[in-house]
Amino acid sequence: MIVMVLLVCLGLAIFRISVQSWLLAALVLVFIVASASRISPAALQIIYFVLGTIIAVIGVPQLRRRLVSGPMLRLFRKLLPPISATEQVALDAGTVWWEGDLFNGLPDWDKLLAIPKPELSPAEQSFLDKQVTQLCSMLDDWDITHQRRDLPPEVWQFLKDQGFFSLIIPKEYGGLQFSAQAHSAIIAKVASRSWSAAVTVMVPNSLGPAELLLHYGTDEQKQKYLRRLATGKEIPCFALTGPFAGSDAGAIPDTGVVCRANFGKQKNVLGIRLNWEKRYITLAPVATLLGLAFKLYDPEKLLGGEVDRGITLALIPTDTPGVEIGRRHNPLDAAFLNGPTVGRDVFIPLEQVIGGVDRVGQGWRMLMECLAAGRAISLPASATGGMKLAARTSGAYARVRKQFKLPIGKFEGIEEALARIAGHTYMIDSARQLTASAVDLGEKPSVVSAIVKYHATERGRSVINDAMDVHGGKGICLGPNNYLGRSYQQAPIAITVEGANILTRSLMIFGQGVVRSHPYVLKEMSATHLSDPERALNYFDLALFGHISFALSNAARSFLFGLTDGWIVPVPRRRETFRYFQKLTRFSSAFALMSDVVMLAFGGGLKRHEKISGRMGDVLSQLYLASAALKRFEDDGRPAEDMPLLDWAVSDALYRIQQALDGVLANLPLYLRWPLRALVFPYGLRLRPPSDMSTHQLAILLMQPGAVRDRLTAGIYLPQDEQEAVGALEAALESALRCEAAYATLESAMREGKLTLHQELERIQEAQEKGVISAEEGAMLERDYALRRKVIMVDDFATLN
């Protein structure tokens, strides 16, 4: 009997069916239980009567809508929190992509794996290999950040001449028209050399005038500006953030008023008089073309319609009378140009509104739609470039640097840091590539872009912290030979832009995701806004009972998948990875169930419970990141030697999912907590973080040259010159491995008393003279000593300014 009950539940869980079918299944189960027990006929009749009545009510649409859906619609309208216009636009922006499958509770892994492997075109690969490599060779980050506080003039000219500001501009306007994948790869490589240079490249290609013109500009605006932007004749910036309006765009105090005025030689021109104060505007100090977000008012109704026309975007040449560019900001000693701008009674013709009159009041929607794609590329790419550099240099330094006669990487404490560096880098690079692929497929994944921006910058901060710990004193002394210090200093910058990370985690990822990506919530919300009562009721009725069926299926699925530890989950049968797919599906079902529960428990107050929302966002994020790691492993051809990286990354994600779900359960009302714990964790919390053996394997992979290390850090700039810090470190790593046998010979001779001198170079000379090593081995050891000394030494200065 128990087996039959489980089989019925399994069928209901895997094949999502209607509520009526659920009730019929309950009737069957009652019959099965009654047949095997001593329930009295009278009690059985009462049970059958109750279930039959419910089935009848649910099964007759007119009755169901009158007795169930109608009251629920009225209740839903009362409980639904008020949504501001800016919140509604954010909810509507972008598209739903793979996160929709994760919310669905039964991800279609074959769909994910069928996404084409990310590849660059020949032209894109050539640009990356030639122009980007040449740019990196021109960059001296110490000179840029400490001496010049800017890029050298020849670098600025190279960026303009070679099209670095035109990555997203179509060829018809003189741009390169590269894919999102190429855009991401270029930023990552430049960031591995100089973060200041990377920011300078990424801003014109991210949210700003070029992208807004491409999507919304009039033909005249495109013809006028895009070619000049592509060649660097116009340097753009975009001004959104002000002193009193950061994340709260609805609070923008900057205003434009529709009016008539003289403009140059033109008389009585219909336009806008603007006043603004903005700050944190990257490239503002050198910008020639300013994109501006402001609230537009039409008190004389010169455009017709309402007085308050909403947030609007315009393009303003910075030489327009009344435009002021302030002095530079100093964001944590980064050298990219950033500063404030003020506008005082600036008059512009109406045709300078991006998109013209038809786009008046649509500014916030335009920004949200573009940001959904832009956020998915620039910051994840720059963070990944820094993480890859930290991974490559930390592994090499841990092998070259010795303490207590051992490479420091062989100490378990250092192994832990190296493993985190390698695992996080693998995970975030996988997510970077997958998300760029989504953009290239035409998606504007607003939720996914928030996930990858948040975790790329946060894990980037974690990686650079671990890298600094591995390097010790080498990392903290700034100078030409310090390749980590500026990344450590400037990591918080990425945390604050394109959505502050605290806000992104606690409100955006799950708060927007549950509405945008849940298969029924947005439909239910939309029904409440319909003016036609009958149409609203019909639409709500379909969504409500679809939602109920969805929730019941996820409850059954979560329990069964938890009870079997996911072994019954149908997934792609890849020998190395099928258990990962099964466990992620199990937690996807649990996440879908918990999403409905927290919405039910907290209702319209959910957005005030940011800790709950943040933990649910963590679950969704880890599901996505682990998906990306599995996709990357498949795209790479499932190399067996990469398994330690994949195992660490997915094991870490699964453990974090477990802990986040446990944190949500612990803070639910008691009447929900224990039933849900039984459904989600029938055996308790059984997952553990990555093992010590996994940590050891990753540390070894980082400390030795090879295909795994090269794949993990592919795409960064590696100077070949041994006079450069990173070039010397690469040479020192190869030398250290080459010299292992010779050093072992020296150590043996010292223990036997054959060598008496203590200074290393003197001891090498003594060993040659006594025939312990050959002259060739002696020369090799002397070179190794010189390389290690160059790697270990830090910069010093006569005076600091």
KAJOGI-V377410 format. One record per run of one state. SS is the DSSP state (A for helix, B for strand, O for the rest). FROM is the first residue (numbers start at 1). TO is the last residue. If there is no record, write none. Layout:
BEGIN
ss:SS from:FROM to:TO
ss:SS from:FROM to:TO
END
This chain:
BEGIN
ss:O from:1 to:1
ss:A from:2 to:14
ss:O from:15 to:18
ss:A from:19 to:35
ss:O from:36 to:40
ss:A from:41 to:59
ss:O from:60 to:60
ss:A from:61 to:79
ss:O from:80 to:84
ss:A from:85 to:92
ss:O from:93 to:94
ss:B from:95 to:95
ss:O from:96 to:97
ss:A from:98 to:104
ss:O from:105 to:108
ss:A from:109 to:113
ss:O from:114 to:121
ss:A from:122 to:138
ss:O from:139 to:140
ss:A from:141 to:148
ss:O from:149 to:152
ss:A from:153 to:161
ss:O from:162 to:170
ss:A from:171 to:173
ss:O from:174 to:179
ss:A from:180 to:191
ss:O from:192 to:194
ss:A from:195 to:204
ss:O from:205 to:208
ss:A from:209 to:216
ss:O from:217 to:218
ss:A from:219 to:230
ss:O from:231 to:235
ss:B from:236 to:239
ss:O from:240 to:241
ss:B from:242 to:242
ss:O from:243 to:244
ss:B from:245 to:245
ss:O from:246 to:248
ss:A from:249 to:251
ss:O from:252 to:254
ss:B from:255 to:263
ss:O from:264 to:265
ss:B from:266 to:282
ss:O from:283 to:283
ss:A from:284 to:286
ss:O from:287 to:288
ss:B from:289 to:297
ss:O from:298 to:307
ss:B from:308 to:317
ss:O from:318 to:322
ss:B from:323 to:328
ss:O from:329 to:337
ss:B from:338 to:349
ss:A from:350 to:352
ss:B from:353 to:353
ss:O from:354 to:356
ss:A from:357 to:359
ss:O from:360 to:362
ss:A from:363 to:374
ss:O from:375 to:377
ss:A from:378 to:400
ss:O from:401 to:401
ss:B from:402 to:403
ss:O from:404 to:405
ss:B from:406 to:407
ss:A from:408 to:410
ss:O from:411 to:411
ss:A from:412 to:440
ss:O from:441 to:444
ss:B from:445 to:445
ss:A from:446 to:471
ss:O from:472 to:472
ss:A from:473 to:476
ss:O from:477 to:484
ss:A from:485 to:496
ss:O from:497 to:500
ss:A from:501 to:517
ss:O from:518 to:520
ss:A from:521 to:528
ss:O from:529 to:532
ss:A from:533 to:563
ss:O from:564 to:577
ss:A from:578 to:608
ss:O from:609 to:609
ss:A from:610 to:635
ss:O from:636 to:639
ss:A from:640 to:666
ss:O from:667 to:669
ss:A from:670 to:680
ss:O from:681 to:691
ss:A from:692 to:702
ss:O from:703 to:706
ss:A from:707 to:712
ss:O from:713 to:724
ss:A from:725 to:738
ss:O from:739 to:739
ss:A from:740 to:751
ss:O from:752 to:759
ss:A from:760 to:769
ss:O from:770 to:774
ss:A from:775 to:792
ss:O from:793 to:801
END
